[in-house]
Each structure stands twice: as C-alpha cells, then as structure tokens.
Amino acid sequence: MKQIVFFVFFTLLSACSINRPPTPEEKITAALEAGNYTCAAKIIDSLIWFGTLSKEKKVALRYSLDSIRRVELDFNRSREEVIGWIKEHHRFTPTDDQLKAWETSGVLEYRIIDGVKRYFRNAAANLFRVDSQARSLSQALPDTVADGTKKILDSHLTQLIPTGIKGKYLLPKVAMQVKYTLTVEPGVSEEGETIRTWLPYPRQDIRRQGDVQFIGASQEEYTFSADKTGHTSIYMEKPSRIGEAAVFSVEYAFTSQGEWFDLSQIDIQPYQTQTEEYKKYTSERTPHIRFSDQIRVITDNITKDAFTPVENLQAIYRYITANYPWASALEYSTIPDIPAYVLENGRGDCGQVTLLLITMLRYKGIPARWQSGWMTHPGEVNLHDWAEVYFEGTGWVPVDVSFGRGEPLTNKTGREFYLSGIDSYRLTVNSDFSDEFFPEKQFPRSETVDFQRGEAESESWNLYFNQWNYKMEVTYR
C-alpha cells in the first residue's frame, strides 16, 4: 500500500514540468510563478491526501489551495468579454494596439493562468477609472449615481455645527434602519451540516455612532460580539437542507453623526511616546503595515518640507489623493502586501489607499488606525474603509483619503474636508483589521483584512464569497 501511495504522489509531482529542485514547496512556488495553477493545485492535493502532515499543516495547505481558486475567480474575464464590456458601456471598439498598450502599462490587469490570458473581473471598468487616454475615447453617459452623492455632500458638508470645543464641528445626525441578509446557496454543504455565519453589526464604542437598536433576526438564537474584537458582528447558525438556500438576516437601527476638525485652530501637543497606545499605533504590523525601503524613500520625499504632525498628514493625504485614483480591487486575501500593490500599480480602492496612508503616517511617528464598514449615502450604499489619526491634546480625528479623490465639493475646504472629517452617512463595523471573531471562526476567513460582507463556514470548511450573497437595505428615519 505504501508503494502505491508513493507512486501516486511521485506521478503527480512529475506531471508538472518545473525546472526546480524536487521539493514540493519549491514546485508549488515555481508553478504559481509560471501561471501553472492546475499544476500547483495537484501538488497541494497530493500533499494533503498522501503526505504525513500535521492537522495544522493540512489546514494551511487547504488554504493555499483555496487561495489559488480565489485568484482564478478574480481573473475570470476573457478578451472577448473585455471588448464586449467596453463596447456596451463606452460605445467604441478598442483596437488590438490599444489593448496591448493598456496591458503593457498595467492599466488593463490580467494574468496568464494555465496558458490562458485571463483579465481581472473589473479590469475593463478600472481601465476608464485610471487611464486618461481611455477616458478620452469613451462615449459613456454621465455617472448619475456619483453625481447624486456629490449633490448630497455639497449640501451636507456645509451644515457645520460648532461644539464649543475650539476647532471641532459636528454635522447633522442621520438616523438609519438596516436590514442585512446573507444567503448561502443550496448544495454548498451536506444535509444537516451546521452552517455558521457572522453578519456585520454597528459598533457601540464609536463616538460618531449611537442609539443602536436591535430590531430582530432570522434565527431565534444569536450571539452578539458586543465589540469584544475589532470586528462587530451578530452570529447565527442553522442546519443545511438539500435543495434549500440557508438565509440569515438581521435588522437594526442606529444614528451616525459626522464631524470635522479645523486643523488650523487646533493646538497640537507633543506626543507621549511612552504610552502603549502610541507604541501600538505607530508600529509595523505585517504583512500590510511594513516600513519597507520603498515606503521610507517615498514618504521621506513627500514630507521633506513637513515639520509638524499636521503638515505630515497634509503632505501624505495630498500625495495619495493626487496620484492613486480609485479602482475596483482584487480580493485582499490574494494580495501579500496591499500598500506595495498600490505603489506598484498606481491605483487603489478605499481600503488599499487607507492602508497606504496608515503605513506612511506610522512610519513618520504619527498614530493612525483603521475603521471601516459601509458608506450609506442615499442611492450609493457600499462597502467603505477610512482611518483615524491621533493628535495629542485633540484625540482621534477621522481621515477618509479615498473620499479626498473625485470632483470638487462646494464646502469650505472642498475634498480636503476629508483630511480631518467624515460625513454622517456611515455605518461603522470595524475598529481594526485582520482581527478575531466572536464566537471564534474555525476555518480561514474569506476576507482576511476587512469585515463588511459577512463570513460563513460549514462544519468542514470556509464558505467563500462565490458560495453565498449578501444584501444591505437602508431606510432613513
């Protein structure tokens, strides 16, 4: 029997023609670097089934196999589909030379997977977000959704309310009611197997968010995380039924109140550098907050004329908003170092540029931390991430570097309102990233950084995003 197992294992390894030393780890790395995803998956499968490995090692290998599938799901568009999308949405047909130029420059993102060129699922849309030449060719109709949000902000951000604290202003409070539904597709787990889910729930330890009221849930039994971790959730479970979707939902109400700090009026005190909070929020946290040589060189260059914490924040914020346009992101779990990805590709979504901002600020000795949840502007409800920066004598100040990009706004400071402010249309779920869940999740999570869509798993493994869907319904009270 041992001879048969060894023969199968050796055959699987030999089936992948990689000119590397014959160790499984090296073969996996070489296969992935060459785009031979099927080969890498075969090697991992063979190690799981025929290797004498610990339980922990097998779980790690299963996650490696899962990660390969995640990349394949992200890069799922053909050349024909990209061209068809451009024709439908921008009403022109790109030439072969144009496509090649966009691919070469990296603005049309693709990977070679098992010898086939596969484009990122949102590569075509991103092309027009980041490339001016592509935009000049577009004959698309105006973006009415973005225009609607801008009109809301143009009015909302002018309604500053003095607090009596020098330099601090509030915005009108917004009351919202949310119904959040997570639906697991039929057939993703065995009959009777328990499906476990974590749905996003509003934090109650955020000063800008309050009046949290639980209205109801789909299950009679549920568990609130109660802000025990950086990810606030409501946990529910139910047995799987063959042919039936497993539906989990929660309904709640809360209020959100934005704020703005006039940094010109604030007297910044020297940092108390020996406190645990200062040390925590100015330290590296690999893999996504890392003071690499690249980060050091770029940050030092853009802050060479900055001497105070406020000046450093201004320099970094302005650099990011001017140089990294918004673009739909790869799944964070597939990116080994998110700030490095932003610098290399010249673009980033809200969470990606937020991590870049936090990393640069921390490198300069300025405390910065993560917040995230949802933007809840009427007509444009979506996942969103932002940051907070700490100024001694003032406290934590919101910074939304992603909202610092876009068409000019008509309030006092324009887009730089978000240099030290945030609007009231927010649902805050997370006060940290890559944290634990309560109750604890048994298997690797779908989103390794953020928590907004939810998480789900069966008794045997994690349920990834393609195995369930989510729906956020917001009403304003």
KOLMIBA-675333 format. One line per field, with one value per residue (C-alpha): x, y, z; residue in three letters; residue number from 1. Coordinates in pm, 1 decimal, decimal comma. Example, Ala and Ser with C-alpha at 12.3 -4.5 7.8 and 13.67 -1.06 7.14 Angstrom:
east 1230,0  1367,0 .
north -450,0  -106,0 .
up 780,0  714,0 .
aa ALA  SER .
i 1  2 .
END
This chain:
east 0,0  283,2  437,1  108,5  75,8  436,1  384,6  70,6  243,6  554,1  339,7  151,1  473,5  634,9  328,2  425,8  725,7  908,0  1280,8  1326,0  1479,4  1234,3  1080,4  702,3  726,3  959,9  743,7  432,9  611,8  756,4  422,3  240,4  510,8  479,2  99,7  56,6  -228,4  -361,3  -15,5  24,0  -318,8  -224,7  88,5  -105,4  -375,9  -114,2  44,7  -292,2  -403,5  -78,4  160,9  221,2  140,7  7,6  -350,4  -224,0  -11,8  -304,5  -525,6  -253,8  -229,0  -606,7  -598,9  -321,2  -542,4  -832,1  -617,3  -548,5  -921,8  -971,7  -726,6  -898,4  -1232,6  -1086,9  -934,1  -1233,8  -1277,5  -1178,4  -1051,9  -1388,4  -1572,0  -1347,0  -1403,7  -1777,2  -1797,1  -1614,3  -1844,5  -2155,0  -2059,2  -1829,6  -1961,4  -1643,0  -1435,0  -1070,4  -803,6  -551,3  -276,4  -475,1  -541,9  -175,4  -63,8  -305,2  -189,4  176,2  125,9  -65,7  -389,4  -568,1  -490,8  -452,2  -271,2  -170,0  -347,7  -271,9  -152,0  -462,1  -472,5  -739,4  -842,1  -939,8  -1319,0  -1334,1  -1035,6  -1239,4  -1416,6  -1089,3  -928,6  -1152,3  -1101,3  -722,0  -626,1  -691,2  -637,2  -908,9  -1143,6  -1087,2  -1218,7  -1524,6  -1872,5  -2038,4  -2333,2  -2277,5  -2248,3  -2574,4  -2500,6  -2176,2  -2344,7  -2620,9  -2375,3  -2185,0  -2507,5  -2577,6  -2226,5  -2234,5  -2529,4  -2447,1  -2084,8  -2177,5  -2400,5  -2128,3  -2241,5  -1998,8  -1933,3  -1781,0  -1450,2  -1202,0  -1163,0  -1425,4  -1755,8  -2036,8  -2264,5  -2638,6  -2718,3  -2862,8  -3091,0  -3096,0  -3254,7  -3079,2  -3188,3  -2889,4  -2933,8  -2674,7  -2795,1  -2591,5  -2652,6  -2810,9  -2576,6  -2260,6  -2270,7  -2403,3  -2758,6  -2783,7  -2438,1  -2430,9  -2376,9  -2224,2  -2245,2  -2124,1  -2317,6  -2197,2  -2345,7  -2293,5  -2026,1  -2129,0  -1782,8  -1755,3  -1839,1  -1987,5  -2232,2  -2505,5  -2866,3  -2805,0  -3130,0  -3164,6  -3495,4  -3485,3  -3305,3  -3398,6  -3285,4  -3425,0  -3074,9  -2794,0  -2479,6  -2358,7  -1984,8  -2053,3  -1735,7  -1517,8  -1297,5  -1217,3  -1499,3  -1850,7  -2096,1  -2407,0  -2350,3  -2615,6  -2620,8  -2864,8  -2852,5  -2817,0  -3109,4  -3067,4  -3206,2  -3269,4  -3079,6  -2982,4  -3099,6  -2971,6  -3085,3  -3068,7  -3245,8  -3129,9  -3140,3  -2871,7  -2768,1  -2449,7  -2307,7  -2015,0  -1755,7  -1486,2  -1175,7  -1034,8  -667,9  -566,6  -741,5  -603,7  -305,0  -111,2  83,2  399,8  324,6  351,6  570,1  598,6  228,1  110,6  -143,2  123,9  351,5  68,3  -47,4  297,2  430,2  454,7  200,3  293,3  205,6  17,1  182,0  550,5  816,1  983,1  1265,8  1016,6  776,4  1059,5  1201,5  865,3  735,7  1055,5  1048,6  687,8  724,8  1064,5  910,9  674,8  774,0  459,6  216,0  -47,3  195,4  295,4  -69,3  -138,4  159,2  73,1  -300,5  -238,4  16,1  -220,4  -527,4  -329,1  -153,0  -370,6  -716,4  -993,7  -1019,1  -1200,8  -971,7  -858,8  -974,4  -749,4  -676,2  -486,9  -255,5  57,5  131,0  -150,8  39,8  313,3  42,9  -92,5  253,5  332,3  1,8  -70,4  -428,4  -629,2  -971,9  -1069,8  -911,7  -595,3  -516,6  -619,7  -357,0  -101,3  -193,9  -172,1  164,0  316,9  182,8  304,6  646,9  656,7  568,6  205,2  -50,5  -301,5  -560,5  -822,3  -1200,1  -1447,0  -1799,0  -2033,5  -2099,3  -2475,5  -2541,9  -2891,6  -2857,1  -2497,5  -2471,3  -2145,3  -1853,4  -1610,3  -1288,9  -1124,1  -876,6  -832,8  -522,7  -428,4  -318,5  -203,3  -439,2  -716,8  -768,7  -860,2  -952,2  -1125,3  -943,6  -1107,3  -833,2  -1048,9  -1322,8  -1045,1  -1049,0  -1311,9  -1489,4  -1451,3  -1703,0  -1852,7  -1797,6  -1536,2  -1237,5  -1358,2  -1228,4  -986,5  -1283,2  -1191,3  -837,5  -983,6  -1350,2  -1617,0  -1981,8  -2282,4  -2371,0  -2167,9  -2215,0  -1904,8  -1849,6  -1472,2  -1223,0  -933,2  -839,7  -747,3  -883,8  -1057,2  -1428,7  -1660,7  -1751,2  -1420,6  -1415,3  -1289,2  -1159,0  -968,1  -1182,8  -1293,2  -1182,7  -851,2  -834,4  -1180,5  -1525,6  -1824,5  -1997,5  -2002,6  -1839,4  -1973,9  -1846,1  -1970,7  -1852,2  -1587,1  -1450,4  -1491,0  -1763,4  -1617,4  -1793,6  -1895,2  -2098,3  -2324,7  -2451,6  -2543,0  -2791,1  -2791,8  -3121,8  -3111,0  -3403,2  -3367,4  -3574,2 .
north 0,0  240,8  177,2  266,2  590,2  686,0  607,3  827,4  1110,0  1089,5  1074,8  1391,9  1576,3  1458,1  1558,9  1923,1  2010,0  2258,5  2300,9  2336,8  2130,2  1846,7  1962,4  2010,4  2364,6  2476,1  2307,0  2488,2  2825,3  2766,7  2652,0  2961,3  3195,2  3033,0  3061,2  2683,8  2692,9  2343,6  2200,5  2380,2  2257,7  1898,3  1918,6  2062,4  1796,5  1523,5  1660,6  1679,1  1328,8  1135,4  1334,9  1253,6  1602,4  1755,8  1881,1  2241,3  2186,1  2031,3  2329,3  2563,7  2367,1  2366,0  2743,2  2761,3  2559,7  2789,7  3092,2  2956,3  2927,9  3283,6  3420,1  3221,1  3370,0  3721,2  3675,7  3531,5  3752,2  3668,5  3912,0  3893,7  3979,2  4280,7  4412,3  4348,1  4538,9  4838,8  4839,9  4822,1  5077,9  5318,6  5269,9  5216,8  4914,8  4918,0  4819,5  4541,1  4801,2  4989,0  4672,1  4573,7  4918,2  4910,6  4563,5  4662,8  4969,9  4764,3  4964,3  4663,1  4399,9  4034,3  3713,7  3406,1  3113,1  2767,0  2921,8  3138,3  3516,9  3596,0  3951,3  4080,6  4070,2  4453,2  4521,7  4691,6  4924,6  5006,6  5099,4  5407,4  5499,7  5515,0  5591,8  5936,9  5820,5  5556,6  5813,4  6044,7  5770,3  5697,6  5792,8  5679,0  5856,4  6063,7  5878,3  5979,4  5778,4  5965,6  6295,1  6219,0  6152,4  6470,6  6675,7  6524,4  6606,9  6959,2  7033,1  6814,8  6922,6  7290,3  7235,5  7256,5  7278,2  7439,7  7224,2  7481,1  7297,6  7500,2  7363,7  7086,8  7086,5  6834,9  6760,1  6691,3  6348,0  6084,8  5808,2  5484,2  5141,5  4845,8  4500,9  4284,0  3944,1  3674,2  3385,9  3066,4  2893,0  2544,2  2246,5  2400,4  2171,5  1829,1  1768,1  1854,5  2007,4  2325,1  2649,2  2921,7  3291,5  3629,1  3934,9  4297,0  4488,9  4853,3  4920,1  5094,6  5212,9  5476,1  5831,2  5916,8  5624,0  5573,1  5487,2  5129,1  4934,5  4564,5  4501,9  4133,4  3839,1  3541,6  3290,3  3255,2  3207,2  3452,0  3589,1  3949,2  4008,4  4324,5  4499,2  4229,6  4232,4  4475,0  4322,3  4372,2  4103,2  3903,6  3528,7  3279,8  2918,8  2666,7  2318,6  2284,2  2142,5  1980,8  2198,3  2494,2  2817,3  2899,6  3253,9  3462,6  3818,8  4088,2  4421,5  4715,7  5094,4  5345,4  5706,2  5842,9  6193,5  6318,5  6563,0  6794,8  6936,7  7270,6  7180,9  7547,0  7608,3  7309,0  7337,5  7013,9  6895,0  6678,8  6306,1  6098,2  5843,2  5604,2  5518,0  5176,4  5337,8  5548,2  5246,3  5030,0  5276,7  5380,6  5027,3  4797,0  4519,7  4278,8  4196,0  4518,1  4780,7  4745,9  5015,6  4885,8  5071,7  5184,8  5323,3  5501,7  5664,2  5780,9  5904,7  6091,3  6257,3  6377,8  6501,0  6668,8  7011,8  6895,7  6963,5  6909,7  6615,2  6821,8  6910,1  6545,6  6440,2  6709,2  6605,4  6235,1  6287,8  6519,9  6283,1  5984,4  6171,1  6319,9  6002,2  5698,3  5705,2  5480,4  5139,0  4818,9  4591,7  4234,3  4036,7  4147,5  3786,7  3743,7  4044,6  3980,5  4349,9  4593,3  4927,1  4782,4  4680,2  5036,9  5183,9  4932,9  4963,5  5333,4  5285,3  5154,3  5122,8  5280,4  5017,3  4991,2  5364,1  5373,2  5110,8  5310,9  5625,9  5445,5  5292,1  5624,0  5808,2  5542,4  5548,4  5923,1  5856,5  5971,0  5731,7  5605,7  5329,5  5158,5  5199,7  5057,5  4946,8  5095,0  5426,0  5477,5  5777,5  5758,0  5592,5  5479,2  5227,5  5034,0  4887,4  5151,9  5198,8  5501,5  5590,0  5787,8  5989,7  6083,4  6434,4  6484,2  6720,2  6667,8  6293,1  6074,7  6261,3  6089,4  6084,7  5946,9  5963,6  5781,6  6045,6  6300,5  6196,4  6295,8  6601,6  6918,6  6979,2  7318,2  7319,2  7534,5  7306,1  7103,2  6746,8  6832,4  6821,0  6452,2  6535,0  6581,2  6496,8  6245,9  6277,2  6133,7  5868,5  5587,0  5250,3  5170,0  4797,1  4767,8  4945,5  4731,2  4499,8  4128,4  4075,6  3777,9  3697,7  3624,6  3342,8  3233,3  3127,5  2771,1  2796,9  3062,2  3363,4  3479,7  3839,4  3835,9  4212,7  4367,6  4258,6  4412,0  4149,8  3886,9  3547,3  3192,7  2840,8  2483,7  2211,2  2109,4  2434,7  2806,4  2915,5  3166,3  3465,4  3274,3  3035,5  3298,8  3650,5  3948,2  4234,5  4561,9  4753,8  5100,9  5325,6  5674,6  5777,0 .
up 0,0  86,5  -256,4  -427,8  -229,4  -309,8  -679,4  -698,5  -511,4  -734,7  -1050,1  -950,1  -881,4  -1203,3  -1405,8  -1360,3  -1575,1  -1349,2  -1372,2  -996,4  -715,0  -646,2  -318,7  -304,2  -166,6  -444,6  -706,8  -580,8  -585,2  -930,9  -1071,1  -943,1  -1069,6  -1412,6  -1405,1  -1386,1  -1135,8  -1209,8  -1156,5  -823,4  -713,9  -797,8  -587,6  -292,5  -329,6  -327,5  -11,9  163,2  67,9  70,8  288,3  654,3  777,9  1096,3  1111,0  1118,1  806,3  620,4  708,1  580,8  256,0  214,7  246,7  -14,5  -245,9  -161,8  -245,6  -593,5  -653,0  -526,2  -782,9  -1057,3  -953,8  -957,0  -1303,0  -1485,0  -1792,6  -2149,3  -2410,7  -2586,0  -2264,7  -2202,9  -2554,7  -2524,1  -2195,8  -2343,7  -2648,4  -2430,3  -2165,2  -2352,7  -2704,0  -2900,5  -3001,7  -2887,4  -3138,9  -3084,2  -3044,1  -2779,4  -2581,5  -2599,8  -2483,3  -2189,5  -2092,6  -2115,6  -1895,9  -1640,0  -1654,5  -1807,1  -1546,9  -1646,7  -1557,4  -1751,2  -1587,1  -1725,8  -2050,7  -2099,9  -2064,3  -1806,9  -1718,4  -1374,5  -1336,5  -1324,6  -1549,4  -1820,4  -1575,8  -1399,6  -1730,4  -1758,9  -1394,1  -1412,5  -1773,6  -1920,9  -2279,2  -2241,5  -2090,1  -2386,0  -2615,5  -2404,3  -2518,6  -2196,5  -2044,9  -1726,1  -1394,6  -1228,7  -911,6  -839,3  -928,4  -677,6  -394,4  -477,1  -451,9  -109,7  11,2  -134,9  92,4  391,8  445,7  468,7  772,9  1036,8  1398,6  1649,8  1957,3  2190,1  2157,5  1959,1  1608,6  1639,8  1449,4  1408,7  1113,5  1125,6  1268,5  1033,3  1164,4  966,2  976,1  815,3  708,5  625,9  461,5  394,3  175,6  141,1  -190,6  -194,1  -214,4  -66,2  238,2  332,0  456,4  824,1  841,4  1050,6  861,5  1077,3  983,5  1108,0  986,0  1027,2  1319,0  1426,5  1685,9  2005,3  2110,7  1832,9  1938,9  1599,1  1612,5  1868,5  1952,4  1832,8  1849,8  1770,2  1592,6  1504,6  1345,6  1129,8  1392,8  1742,3  1880,9  1805,6  1966,2  1962,4  1960,6  2165,3  2042,6  2202,7  1891,8  1612,4  1405,5  1545,0  1438,6  1513,6  1490,4  1376,0  1262,9  1115,5  959,1  584,9  388,7  47,3  -230,3  2,2  45,6  404,9  477,1  768,7  833,0  1098,1  1131,7  1342,3  1372,3  1465,6  1426,4  1272,6  1316,3  1114,7  1241,4  1111,6  1275,5  1162,5  1194,7  1173,8  1506,9  1692,5  1923,9  1869,2  2174,5  2171,3  2161,4  2477,9  2306,0  2601,9  2618,0  2497,4  2264,0  2093,7  2050,5  1914,4  1652,8  1530,2  1487,4  1189,3  1151,0  877,8  613,3  530,5  752,3  678,7  670,4  356,4  185,3  -77,8  183,6  363,5  49,8  -88,7  246,4  328,9  -11,6  5,2  365,0  327,8  386,5  665,4  1025,4  1231,4  1252,7  1068,8  789,2  754,4  732,1  472,5  259,1  267,1  211,1  -85,6  -238,1  -224,6  -349,6  -640,3  -752,7  -682,2  -846,4  -720,9  -885,2  -801,4  -601,0  -614,7  -313,4  -28,5  68,6  -261,9  -210,9  1,4  77,8  -1,3  19,9  -203,3  -451,4  -458,7  -519,6  -792,5  -978,4  -929,9  -808,4  -517,2  -366,5  -33,5  190,6  -13,5  -1,9  364,2  447,8  248,9  443,1  778,4  691,8  586,8  891,9  1132,4  971,2  1047,4  1412,2  1382,1  1536,7  1281,6  1288,8  1073,5  1068,1  820,5  747,7  490,9  321,2  334,6  110,3  -41,4  -380,6  -320,5  -37,0  -48,1  145,4  265,7  467,2  625,8  900,7  1219,3  1308,0  1662,9  1760,8  2119,1  2301,4  2044,7  2019,4  1725,0  1405,3  1109,5  774,4  459,1  199,2  -55,8  -37,5  -86,4  -452,6  -705,9  -836,8  -623,6  -345,3  -258,3  118,8  294,6  224,6  -75,5  -87,1  192,4  427,0  446,2  556,0  904,7  879,7  788,9  684,5  869,7  612,3  764,7  932,8  1138,5  1193,5  1243,7  1466,3  1344,3  1058,6  1047,8  1396,5  1557,5  1553,3  1842,0  1854,0  1704,1  1341,8  1294,5  940,3  741,2  659,0  315,7  379,8  563,5  624,9  637,8  757,8  581,4  369,0  643,1  687,2  657,8  707,8  728,3  963,6  710,4  563,5  496,8  255,1  11,0  -144,2  -457,5  -238,9  -85,4  -145,0  68,1  58,2  250,5  266,7  424,3  510,0  656,2  956,0 .
aa MET  LYS  GLN  ILE  VAL  PHE  PHE  VAL  PHE  PHE  THR  LEU  LEU  SER  ALA  CYS  SER  ILE  ASN  ARG  PRO  PRO  THR  PRO  GLU  GLU  LYS  ILE  THR  ALA  ALA  LEU  GLU  ALA  GLY  ASN  TYR  THR  CYS  ALA  ALA  LYS  ILE  ILE  ASP  SER  LEU  ILE  TRP  PHE  GLY  THR  LEU  SER  LYS  GLU  LYS  LYS  VAL  ALA  LEU  ARG  TYR  SER  LEU  ASP  SER  ILE  ARG  ARG  VAL  GLU  LEU  ASP  PHE  ASN  ARG  SER  ARG  GLU  GLU  VAL  ILE  GLY  TRP  ILE  LYS  GLU  HIS  HIS  ARG  PHE  THR  PRO  THR  ASP  ASP  GLN  LEU  LYS  ALA  TRP  GLU  THR  SER  GLY  VAL  LEU  GLU  TYR  ARG  ILE  ILE  ASP  GLY  VAL  LYS  ARG  TYR  PHE  ARG  ASN  ALA  ALA  ALA  ASN  LEU  PHE  ARG  VAL  ASP  SER  GLN  ALA  ARG  SER  LEU  SER  GLN  ALA  LEU  PRO  ASP  THR  VAL  ALA  ASP  GLY  THR  LYS  LYS  ILE  LEU  ASP  SER  HIS  LEU  THR  GLN  LEU  ILE  PRO  THR  GLY  ILE  LYS  GLY  LYS  TYR  LEU  LEU  PRO  LYS  VAL  ALA  MET  GLN  VAL  LYS  TYR  THR  LEU  THR  VAL  GLU  PRO  GLY  VAL  SER  GLU  GLU  GLY  GLU  THR  ILE  ARG  THR  TRP  LEU  PRO  TYR  PRO  ARG  GLN  ASP  ILE  ARG  ARG  GLN  GLY  ASP  VAL  GLN  PHE  ILE  GLY  ALA  SER  GLN  GLU  GLU  TYR  THR  PHE  SER  ALA  ASP  LYS  THR  GLY  HIS  THR  SER  ILE  TYR  MET  GLU  LYS  PRO  SER  ARG  ILE  GLY  GLU  ALA  ALA  VAL  PHE  SER  VAL  GLU  TYR  ALA  PHE  THR  SER  GLN  GLY  GLU  TRP  PHE  ASP  LEU  SER  GLN  ILE  ASP  ILE  GLN  PRO  TYR  GLN  THR  GLN  THR  GLU  GLU  TYR  LYS  LYS  TYR  THR  SER  GLU  ARG  THR  PRO  HIS  ILE  ARG  PHE  SER  ASP  GLN  ILE  ARG  VAL  ILE  THR  ASP  ASN  ILE  THR  LYS  ASP  ALA  PHE  THR  PRO  VAL  GLU  ASN  LEU  GLN  ALA  ILE  TYR  ARG  TYR  ILE  THR  ALA  ASN  TYR  PRO  TRP  ALA  SER  ALA  LEU  GLU  TYR  SER  THR  ILE  PRO  ASP  ILE  PRO  ALA  TYR  VAL  LEU  GLU  ASN  GLY  ARG  GLY  ASP  CYS  GLY  GLN  VAL  THR  LEU  LEU  LEU  ILE  THR  MET  LEU  ARG  TYR  LYS  GLY  ILE  PRO  ALA  ARG  TRP  GLN  SER  GLY  TRP  MET  THR  HIS  PRO  GLY  GLU  VAL  ASN  LEU  HIS  ASP  TRP  ALA  GLU  VAL  TYR  PHE  GLU  GLY  THR  GLY  TRP  VAL  PRO  VAL  ASP  VAL  SER  PHE  GLY  ARG  GLY  GLU  PRO  LEU  THR  ASN  LYS  THR  GLY  ARG  GLU  PHE  TYR  LEU  SER  GLY  ILE  ASP  SER  TYR  ARG  LEU  THR  VAL  ASN  SER  ASP  PHE  SER  ASP  GLU  PHE  PHE  PRO  GLU  LYS  GLN  PHE  PRO  ARG  SER  GLU  THR  VAL  ASP  PHE  GLN  ARG  GLY  GLU  ALA  GLU  SER  GLU  SER  TRP  ASN  LEU  TYR  PHE  ASN  GLN  TRP  ASN  TYR  LYS  MET  GLU  VAL  THR  TYR  ARG .
i 1  2  3  4  5  6  7  8  9  10  11  12  13  14  15  16  17  18  19  20  21  22  23  24  25  26  27  28  29  30  31  32  33  34  35  36  37  38  39  40  41  42  43  44  45  46  47  48  49  50  51  52  53  54  55  56  57  58  59  60  61  62  63  64  65  66  67  68  69  70  71  72  73  74  75  76  77  78  79  80  81  82  83  84  85  86  87  88  89  90  91  92  93  94  95  96  97  98  99  100  101  102  103  104  105  106  107  108  109  110  111  112  113  114  115  116  117  118  119  120  121  122  123  124  125  126  127  128  129  130  131  132  133  134  135  136  137  138  139  140  141  142  143  144  145  146  147  148  149  150  151  152  153  154  155  156  157  158  159  160  161  162  163  164  165  166  167  168  169  170  171  172  173  174  175  176  177  178  179  180  181  182  183  184  185  186  187  188  189  190  191  192  193  194  195  196  197  198  199  200  201  202  203  204  205  206  207  208  209  210  211  212  213  214  215  216  217  218  219  220  221  222  223  224  225  226  227  228  229  230  231  232  233  234  235  236  237  238  239  240  241  242  243  244  245  246  247  248  249  250  251  252  253  254  255  256  257  258  259  260  261  262  263  264  265  266  267  268  269  270  271  272  273  274  275  276  277  278  279  280  281  282  283  284  285  286  287  288  289  290  291  292  293  294  295  296  297  298  299  300  301  302  303  304  305  306  307  308  309  310  311  312  313  314  315  316  317  318  319  320  321  322  323  324  325  326  327  328  329  330  331  332  333  334  335  336  337  338  339  340  341  342  343  344  345  346  347  348  349  350  351  352  353  354  355  356  357  358  359  360  361  362  363  364  365  366  367  368  369  370  371  372  373  374  375  376  377  378  379  380  381  382  383  384  385  386  387  388  389  390  391  392  393  394  395  396  397  398  399  400  401  402  403  404  405  406  407  408  409  410  411  412  413  414  415  416  417  418  419  420  421  422  423  424  425  426  427  428  429  430  431  432  433  434  435  436  437  438  439  440  441  442  443  444  445  446  447  448  449  450  451  452  453  454  455  456  457  458  459  460  461  462  463  464  465  466  467  468  469  470  471  472  473  474  475  476  477 .
END
